[in-house]
């Protein structure tokens, strides 16, 4: 009996290492979970920050001319005794060889390409493409680009904008980006009302389009808030449809002319 008890104690002592090993594995797993959570990066924010910093550091140096304050400040280039360089007036690129019929056909071609690129999302009701002889309208649900109550694009938005830019690049058509919300009130430090939220979302899309190579002179950003609904706001589906960003692509090149 004494010998058997000694053997049982020896067996128990030999298996104690399993407890320490299990504790070690648990701690190691917890360590890697914490490290992963700390190292995960919002890639959408990273891309915006990266593009912004690249633009800042690559921008040419500029000097500011002081403005003389007084009753009768001298007019630029008059009586100053120095040659004053007038700022150049830039316009969107033109296609002088294309007549009105050609522009209409080119607009239809862009509509067909966008419909093909977003075929799956169109079937899901997230994207709509409509066109006539003068305008092409591309409507995107806000959930495709932004989080709730936010104007900062999430990562999936960049792929969508890249696809749109690939269709609109190397052209001169004017582009008006319009932001819309539902009628649910918002009041934050960044967005006191839906006006600011819708305008900020439209401006964010314009900025992303510019980052993808679309000439900023072709674009304008407009915010309508909740005041131009396409559906009733008393249902969740209606509010979801009203939360959208719309790109209106004009047949013409002049953005100011397209807005009139």
C-alpha positions in Angstrom: 0.0 0.0 0.0 2.8 2.4 0.8 4.5 1.7 -2.6 1.2 2.4 -4.5 0.7 5.7 -2.8 4.2 6.8 -3.7 3.6 5.8 -7.4 0.3 7.9 -7.4 2.2 10.9 -6.0 4.9 10.6 -8.6 2.3 10.4 -11.4 0.6 13.5 -10.1 3.8 15.5 -9.9 4.8 14.5 -13.5 1.5 15.9 -14.8 1.7 19.3 -13.1 3.6 20.8 -16.0 0.4 20.6 -18.0 -1.2 23.3 -15.8 1.7 25.6 -16.3 1.8 24.9 -20.0 -1.9 25.7 -20.4 -1.5 28.9 -18.5 1.4 29.9 -20.7 -0.6 29.2 -23.9 -3.5 31.2 -22.6 -1.3 34.2 -21.8 0.4 33.9 -25.2 -3.0 33.9 -27.0 -4.1 37.0 -25.0 -0.8 38.7 -25.8 -1.3 38.2 -29.6 -4.9 39.4 -29.4 -3.9 42.6 -27.7 -1.0 43.1 -30.2 -3.4 42.6 -33.1 -6.0 45.0 -31.8 -3.3 47.7 -31.2 -1.7 47.3 -34.6 -4.9 47.3 -36.7 -5.2 50.5 -38.7 -8.2 52.2 -40.2 -6.9 52.0 -43.8 -9.4 54.6 -45.0 -8.0 57.2 -42.6 -4.5 56.2 -43.4 -5.0 56.7 -47.1 -6.5 60.2 -46.6 -3.7 61.2 -44.3 -1.0 59.8 -46.7 -2.5 61.6 -49.7 -2.8 64.9 -47.7 0.8 64.8 -46.4 2.1 63.9 -49.9 0.3 66.9 -51.4 1.6 69.2 -48.7 5.3 68.2 -48.9 5.3 68.1 -52.7 3.5 71.5 -53.1 5.7 74.3 -54.4 6.7 77.0 -52.0 4.6 80.1 -52.1 5.2 83.6 -50.7 2.4 85.8 -49.5 2.3 89.5 -50.5 1.2 91.7 -47.6 -1.9 93.7 -48.2 -1.8 97.4 -47.4 -4.7 98.4 -45.2 -6.0 102.0 -45.5 -8.6 104.3 -46.8 -7.6 103.9 -50.4 -5.5 100.7 -51.0 -3.7 100.8 -54.3 -5.2 98.7 -57.0 -3.2 95.7 -58.2 -0.7 96.6 -60.9 -1.7 100.4 -60.8 0.8 103.0 -59.5 2.8 100.5 -57.6 6.0 101.0 -59.6 6.5 97.3 -60.0 5.3 94.7 -62.4 2.5 92.7 -60.8 1.8 89.2 -62.0 -1.9 88.7 -62.5 -3.2 85.2 -61.5 -3.9 83.0 -64.4 -7.5 82.1 -65.1 -7.8 78.4 -65.5 -10.7 76.5 -67.1 -11.6 72.9 -67.5 -10.1 71.2 -70.5 -12.1 71.4 -73.7 -12.9 69.1 -76.5 -13.3 71.6 -79.4 -13.5 68.9 -82.0 -16.6 67.3 -80.4 -20.0 68.7 -81.4 -23.2 68.6 -79.3 -24.2 65.2 -80.8 -20.8 63.8 -80.1 -21.0 65.0 -76.5 -24.4 63.4 -76.0 -23.1 60.1 -77.4 -20.0 60.3 -75.1 -22.3 60.9 -72.1 -24.3 57.7 -73.0 -21.1 55.8 -73.3 -20.1 56.9 -69.8 -23.5 55.9 -68.5 -23.2 52.4 -70.0 -19.7 52.0 -68.5 -20.9 53.0 -65.0 -23.9 50.7 -65.3 -21.5 47.8 -66.2 -19.0 48.6 -63.4 -21.8 48.8 -60.8 -24.0 46.1 -62.1 -24.1 44.1 -58.9 -24.7 47.1 -56.7 -27.4 48.3 -59.1 -29.2 45.0 -58.7 -28.9 45.4 -54.9 -30.6 48.8 -55.1 -27.5 50.6 -53.6 -26.5 52.4 -56.8 -28.7 53.9 -59.6 -27.6 55.2 -63.0 -29.9 57.4 -65.1 -29.2 59.7 -68.0 -30.7 61.9 -70.7 -29.2 64.1 -73.4 -27.8 66.7 -71.0 -27.1 64.9 -67.7 -25.8 61.6 -66.3 -27.0 61.0 -62.7 -25.1 58.5 -60.6 -26.7 58.0 -57.1 -24.9 56.2 -54.3 -26.3 55.2 -50.9 -24.5 56.9 -48.1 -23.8 53.5 -46.5 -21.6 52.7 -49.4 -19.3 55.6 -48.6 -19.8 56.8 -45.0 -20.6 55.7 -41.5 -23.8 56.8 -39.8 -23.6 60.6 -38.9 -20.1 60.8 -40.3 -18.5 62.5 -43.3 -15.2 60.6 -43.2 -15.2 57.9 -45.9 -14.6 54.4 -44.8 -12.1 52.2 -46.7 -14.6 50.6 -49.1 -15.5 54.1 -50.4 -12.1 54.5 -52.1 -12.6 51.5 -54.4 -16.0 53.0 -55.4 -14.5 56.4 -56.2 -11.6 54.8 -58.0 -14.0 53.0 -60.3 -16.0 56.2 -61.0 -12.8 58.2 -61.6 -11.6 55.6 -64.1 -14.7 56.3 -66.2 -14.6 60.1 -65.9 -10.9 60.7 -66.3 -9.4 62.2 -69.5 -12.7 64.0 -70.2 -13.9 67.6 -69.6 -17.5 67.0 -68.5 -18.5 69.1 -65.5 -19.3 67.2 -62.3 -21.7 68.4 -59.6 -21.6 66.3 -56.4 -24.7 66.6 -54.2 -25.2 65.4 -50.6 -28.5 64.5 -49.1 -29.7 63.2 -45.7 -32.9 62.0 -44.1 -34.9 64.1 -41.7 -33.4 62.7 -38.5 -31.9 65.7 -36.7 -28.2 65.8 -35.9 -26.4 68.3 -33.6 -22.7 67.7 -33.0 -19.7 69.9 -32.8 -18.7 69.0 -36.4 -22.2 69.0 -37.8 -24.7 71.4 -36.2 -27.4 70.3 -38.7 -28.0 68.1 -41.7 -26.9 71.0 -43.9 -23.3 70.7 -42.7 -23.3 66.9 -42.8 -24.6 66.7 -46.4 -22.2 69.4 -47.6 -19.2 67.7 -45.9 -20.1 64.4 -47.5 -20.3 66.0 -51.0 -17.0 67.8 -50.3 -15.4 64.5 -49.2 -16.4 62.9 -52.5 -15.0 65.8 -54.5 -11.7 65.6 -52.6 -11.4 61.8 -53.2 -12.2 62.4 -56.9 -9.4 65.0 -57.0 -7.0 62.5 -55.3 -7.8 60.1 -58.2 -6.8 62.6 -60.8 -10.1 64.3 -61.7 -9.4 68.0 -62.4 -10.9 70.1 -59.5 -12.0 72.8 -61.9 -14.5 70.3 -63.3 -16.3 69.8 -60.0 -18.6 71.5 -57.5 -20.0 70.2 -54.1 -23.5 71.0 -52.9 -25.3 70.0 -49.7 -29.1 69.9 -49.6 -29.6 68.4 -46.1 -33.0 66.7 -45.7 -34.8 69.1 -47.9 -34.8 67.2 -51.2 -36.1 63.7 -50.3 -36.8 61.0 -52.9 -38.9 58.9 -50.5 -40.9 59.2 -47.3 -39.0 59.7 -44.1 -41.5 57.9 -41.9 -40.1 54.5 -42.8 -36.6 53.1 -42.4 -36.4 52.1 -46.1 -37.5 55.6 -47.1 -34.9 57.3 -44.8 -32.2 54.9 -46.2 -33.1 56.0 -49.8 -32.9 59.6 -48.8 -29.4 59.3 -47.4 -27.4 59.5 -50.6 -24.7 61.2 -52.6 -25.5 62.0 -56.2 -23.0 62.7 -59.0 -24.4 64.8 -61.8 -22.2 64.6 -64.9 -23.0 67.3 -67.4 -22.7 67.0 -71.2 -21.0 70.4 -71.2 -17.5 71.3 -69.9 -18.1 74.6 -68.0 -19.1 73.8 -64.4 -20.5 77.3 -63.9 -22.5 77.0 -67.1 -23.8 73.6 -66.1 -25.1 74.9 -62.7 -27.2 77.7 -64.3 
